Amino acid sequence: MTIMKKATATTAALVFTSMLGASASFAQQPPSPNPAPAPGTRAEQPMPERPAAQANTIKGELVRVDAATKMLVVKTALGAEEKILYNDATKVTGAKDGVAGLANASNSNVTIKFTGTGADRLATEITVDKKP
């Protein structure tokens, strides 16, 4: 049994010395400037810049203007009638009196730049082509 006690005491001393040496070596390492993220977590990424709202364009014949709802109806070359809202900030060129002059521009060819989709399309710029 004495051999067994000596072997156990020696093993315990070696384990203790190893642990003491390992903890001392960790204490001497400087912290890394950019620690790696823990497994299962995402590193924080910078947010990409959002592009400005892209303007779309419709060309066609101005069918009607509803001043009460501030809506234009334009018939495209494919025959579809497109409804687009406008407001007082909508830039209008080629029509007398700006937005108010659109009512007199029915049956004229127009080019409309707008933002939004579906029923929320808002004209940002309307160009009324001169009649030949």
Beta strands, then each sheet from edge to edge (+ up, - down):
strand 1: 56-66
strand 2: 71-75
strand 3: 81-85
strand 4: 91-93
strand 5: 109-115
strand 6: 122-128
sheet 1: 3+ 2- 1+ 5- 6+ 4+
end
